[in-house]
Amino acid sequence: MEKIRVLLVSGSTRPGSSNTRALRRLHEREWPGVTNDLYDGLLDLPPFVPGAEPEPTAVRDLLDIIASADAVLFSTPEYAGGLPGSLKNLLDWTVGGGQLYGKPSPGWTWPTPAAEAGRVPSSGPFSDTSARASSRPPAST
């Protein structure tokens, strides 16, 4: 039986991030029928430039690993009611090639302490942005 391949992506670049720690714990466990990879190249990605030629090596590596995964699991903090810029940059690089289209890509967002205290609303920005990056393209007519 072929194993399901899951890519784990943390949206945090902060050393000691709870998002990265949670994904690392998942990565270290044995899961029957599942193999996983922990992506650690977020800081290596250059700023998104539509149509960049040649495609930067870090971007090509990212797109290849996403394409080879059966699913992608994201864990990310929430900053100022939105995704961290580095994770949004990663998602932007995937839109043109459709590597996430139709692929299961759940994510969870950890709100800031201010959001948890009710001072700043937590908007669930991951689902808004990832839906745009991972939805199936409309059927052509």
DOLUMMAR-15973 format. One record per residue (C-alpha): residue number from 0; residue in one letter; y, x, z. Coordinates in steps of 0.1 Angstrom, whole numbers, plus 5000, padded with zeros to 4 digits. Example, Ala and Ser with C-alpha at 12.3 -4.5 7.8 and 13.67 -1.06 7.14 Angstrom:
BEGIN
tormi: 0	dodren: A	Y: 4955	X: 5123	Z: 5078
tormi: 1	dodren: S	Y: 4989	X: 5137	Z: 5071
end
This chain:
BEGIN
tormi: 0	dodren: M	Y: 5000	X: 5000	Z: 5000
tormi: 1	dodren: E	Y: 5034	X: 5013	Z: 4990
tormi: 2	dodren: K	Y: 5059	X: 5017	Z: 5018
tormi: 3	dodren: I	Y: 5093	X: 5000	Z: 5018
tormi: 4	dodren: R	Y: 5121	X: 5025	Z: 5017
tormi: 5	dodren: V	Y: 5152	X: 5018	Z: 5038
tormi: 6	dodren: L	Y: 5184	X: 5038	Z: 5037
tormi: 7	dodren: L	Y: 5203	X: 5039	Z: 5070
tormi: 8	dodren: V	Y: 5241	X: 5043	Z: 5066
tormi: 9	dodren: S	Y: 5266	X: 5047	Z: 5095
tormi: 10	dodren: G	Y: 5302	X: 5038	Z: 5088
tormi: 11	dodren: S	Y: 5314	X: 5061	Z: 5115
tormi: 12	dodren: T	Y: 5324	X: 5098	Z: 5111
tormi: 13	dodren: R	Y: 5331	X: 5102	Z: 5148
tormi: 14	dodren: P	Y: 5309	X: 5128	Z: 5165
tormi: 15	dodren: G	Y: 5288	X: 5109	Z: 5191
tormi: 16	dodren: S	Y: 5293	X: 5076	Z: 5174
tormi: 17	dodren: S	Y: 5272	X: 5047	Z: 5189
tormi: 18	dodren: N	Y: 5266	X: 5035	Z: 5153
tormi: 19	dodren: T	Y: 5251	X: 5068	Z: 5142
tormi: 20	dodren: R	Y: 5231	X: 5071	Z: 5174
tormi: 21	dodren: A	Y: 5216	X: 5036	Z: 5169
tormi: 22	dodren: L	Y: 5206	X: 5044	Z: 5133
tormi: 23	dodren: R	Y: 5193	X: 5078	Z: 5144
tormi: 24	dodren: R	Y: 5170	X: 5060	Z: 5169
tormi: 25	dodren: L	Y: 5157	X: 5038	Z: 5141
tormi: 26	dodren: H	Y: 5152	X: 5068	Z: 5119
tormi: 27	dodren: E	Y: 5131	X: 5086	Z: 5145
tormi: 28	dodren: R	Y: 5107	X: 5057	Z: 5151
tormi: 29	dodren: E	Y: 5075	X: 5051	Z: 5132
tormi: 30	dodren: W	Y: 5075	X: 5017	Z: 5114
tormi: 31	dodren: P	Y: 5043	X: 5005	Z: 5098
tormi: 32	dodren: G	Y: 5049	X: 5001	Z: 5060
tormi: 33	dodren: V	Y: 5084	X: 5015	Z: 5061
tormi: 34	dodren: T	Y: 5099	X: 5049	Z: 5054
tormi: 35	dodren: N	Y: 5136	X: 5055	Z: 5060
tormi: 36	dodren: D	Y: 5164	X: 5080	Z: 5052
tormi: 37	dodren: L	Y: 5195	X: 5085	Z: 5073
tormi: 38	dodren: Y	Y: 5225	X: 5091	Z: 5050
tormi: 39	dodren: D	Y: 5248	X: 5118	Z: 5065
tormi: 40	dodren: G	Y: 5271	X: 5125	Z: 5035
tormi: 41	dodren: L	Y: 5300	X: 5101	Z: 5043
tormi: 42	dodren: L	Y: 5325	X: 5130	Z: 5048
tormi: 43	dodren: D	Y: 5313	X: 5147	Z: 5016
tormi: 44	dodren: L	Y: 5324	X: 5118	Z: 4994
tormi: 45	dodren: P	Y: 5357	X: 5124	Z: 4975
tormi: 46	dodren: P	Y: 5382	X: 5095	Z: 4973
tormi: 47	dodren: F	Y: 5371	X: 5068	Z: 4949
tormi: 48	dodren: V	Y: 5385	X: 5073	Z: 4914
tormi: 49	dodren: P	Y: 5374	X: 5046	Z: 4889
tormi: 50	dodren: G	Y: 5358	X: 5062	Z: 4859
tormi: 51	dodren: A	Y: 5358	X: 5098	Z: 4873
tormi: 52	dodren: E	Y: 5342	X: 5122	Z: 4848
tormi: 53	dodren: P	Y: 5322	X: 5141	Z: 4855
tormi: 54	dodren: E	Y: 5309	X: 5121	Z: 4885
tormi: 55	dodren: P	Y: 5312	X: 5143	Z: 4916
tormi: 56	dodren: T	Y: 5279	X: 5157	Z: 4929
tormi: 57	dodren: A	Y: 5282	X: 5140	Z: 4963
tormi: 58	dodren: V	Y: 5287	X: 5107	Z: 4946
tormi: 59	dodren: R	Y: 5257	X: 5112	Z: 4922
tormi: 60	dodren: D	Y: 5235	X: 5121	Z: 4952
tormi: 61	dodren: L	Y: 5247	X: 5089	Z: 4970
tormi: 62	dodren: L	Y: 5240	X: 5067	Z: 4940
tormi: 63	dodren: D	Y: 5206	X: 5082	Z: 4934
tormi: 64	dodren: I	Y: 5195	X: 5077	Z: 4971
tormi: 65	dodren: I	Y: 5208	X: 5041	Z: 4971
tormi: 66	dodren: A	Y: 5190	X: 5034	Z: 4938
tormi: 67	dodren: S	Y: 5157	X: 5047	Z: 4952
tormi: 68	dodren: A	Y: 5160	X: 5026	Z: 4984
tormi: 69	dodren: D	Y: 5145	X: 4991	Z: 4986
tormi: 70	dodren: A	Y: 5171	X: 4981	Z: 5012
tormi: 71	dodren: V	Y: 5202	X: 4996	Z: 5029
tormi: 72	dodren: L	Y: 5210	X: 4990	Z: 5065
tormi: 73	dodren: F	Y: 5246	X: 4996	Z: 5076
tormi: 74	dodren: S	Y: 5260	X: 5001	Z: 5111
tormi: 75	dodren: T	Y: 5298	X: 5005	Z: 5114
tormi: 76	dodren: P	Y: 5327	X: 5003	Z: 5138
tormi: 77	dodren: E	Y: 5356	X: 4980	Z: 5130
tormi: 78	dodren: Y	Y: 5391	X: 4994	Z: 5129
tormi: 79	dodren: A	Y: 5422	X: 4973	Z: 5128
tormi: 80	dodren: G	Y: 5401	X: 4943	Z: 5117
tormi: 81	dodren: G	Y: 5385	X: 4961	Z: 5088
tormi: 82	dodren: L	Y: 5360	X: 4987	Z: 5078
tormi: 83	dodren: P	Y: 5366	X: 5023	Z: 5083
tormi: 84	dodren: G	Y: 5382	X: 5038	Z: 5051
tormi: 85	dodren: S	Y: 5353	X: 5063	Z: 5047
tormi: 86	dodren: L	Y: 5327	X: 5034	Z: 5045
tormi: 87	dodren: K	Y: 5349	X: 5014	Z: 5022
tormi: 88	dodren: N	Y: 5352	X: 5045	Z: 5000
tormi: 89	dodren: L	Y: 5313	X: 5047	Z: 4998
tormi: 90	dodren: L	Y: 5311	X: 5010	Z: 4989
tormi: 91	dodren: D	Y: 5338	X: 5015	Z: 4962
tormi: 92	dodren: W	Y: 5317	X: 5042	Z: 4946
tormi: 93	dodren: T	Y: 5287	X: 5018	Z: 4942
tormi: 94	dodren: V	Y: 5305	X: 4989	Z: 4925
tormi: 95	dodren: G	Y: 5307	X: 5004	Z: 4890
tormi: 96	dodren: G	Y: 5270	X: 5012	Z: 4888
tormi: 97	dodren: G	Y: 5256	X: 4982	Z: 4907
tormi: 98	dodren: Q	Y: 5233	X: 5002	Z: 4929
tormi: 99	dodren: L	Y: 5236	X: 4976	Z: 4956
tormi: 100	dodren: Y	Y: 5234	X: 4945	Z: 4934
tormi: 101	dodren: G	Y: 5207	X: 4922	Z: 4946
tormi: 102	dodren: K	Y: 5195	X: 4947	Z: 4972
tormi: 103	dodren: P	Y: 5191	X: 4936	Z: 5008
tormi: 104	dodren: S	Y: 5219	X: 4953	Z: 5026
tormi: 105	dodren: P	Y: 5225	X: 4939	Z: 5060
tormi: 106	dodren: G	Y: 5250	X: 4954	Z: 5083
tormi: 107	dodren: W	Y: 5264	X: 4950	Z: 5118
tormi: 108	dodren: T	Y: 5299	X: 4957	Z: 5129
tormi: 109	dodren: W	Y: 5308	X: 4969	Z: 5163
tormi: 110	dodren: P	Y: 5343	X: 4956	Z: 5172
tormi: 111	dodren: T	Y: 5368	X: 4978	Z: 5191
tormi: 112	dodren: P	Y: 5372	X: 4973	Z: 5228
tormi: 113	dodren: A	Y: 5404	X: 4954	Z: 5221
tormi: 114	dodren: A	Y: 5385	X: 4929	Z: 5199
tormi: 115	dodren: E	Y: 5358	X: 4925	Z: 5226
tormi: 116	dodren: A	Y: 5386	X: 4918	Z: 5252
tormi: 117	dodren: G	Y: 5399	X: 4891	Z: 5229
tormi: 118	dodren: R	Y: 5433	X: 4908	Z: 5222
tormi: 119	dodren: V	Y: 5425	X: 4914	Z: 5186
tormi: 120	dodren: P	Y: 5402	X: 4890	Z: 5166
tormi: 121	dodren: S	Y: 5370	X: 4905	Z: 5152
tormi: 122	dodren: S	Y: 5368	X: 4893	Z: 5116
tormi: 123	dodren: G	Y: 5334	X: 4906	Z: 5106
tormi: 124	dodren: P	Y: 5348	X: 4926	Z: 5077
tormi: 125	dodren: F	Y: 5315	X: 4942	Z: 5068
tormi: 126	dodren: S	Y: 5301	X: 4909	Z: 5054
tormi: 127	dodren: D	Y: 5332	X: 4903	Z: 5034
tormi: 128	dodren: T	Y: 5333	X: 4937	Z: 5017
tormi: 129	dodren: S	Y: 5295	X: 4942	Z: 5013
tormi: 130	dodren: A	Y: 5292	X: 4908	Z: 4997
tormi: 131	dodren: R	Y: 5315	X: 4920	Z: 4969
tormi: 132	dodren: A	Y: 5296	X: 4953	Z: 4965
tormi: 133	dodren: S	Y: 5260	X: 4939	Z: 4968
tormi: 134	dodren: S	Y: 5262	X: 4904	Z: 4952
tormi: 135	dodren: R	Y: 5244	X: 4899	Z: 4920
tormi: 136	dodren: P	Y: 5267	X: 4900	Z: 4890
tormi: 137	dodren: P	Y: 5274	X: 4866	Z: 4874
tormi: 138	dodren: A	Y: 5251	X: 4856	Z: 4846
tormi: 139	dodren: S	Y: 5267	X: 4861	Z: 4812
tormi: 140	dodren: T	Y: 5273	X: 4830	Z: 4791
end
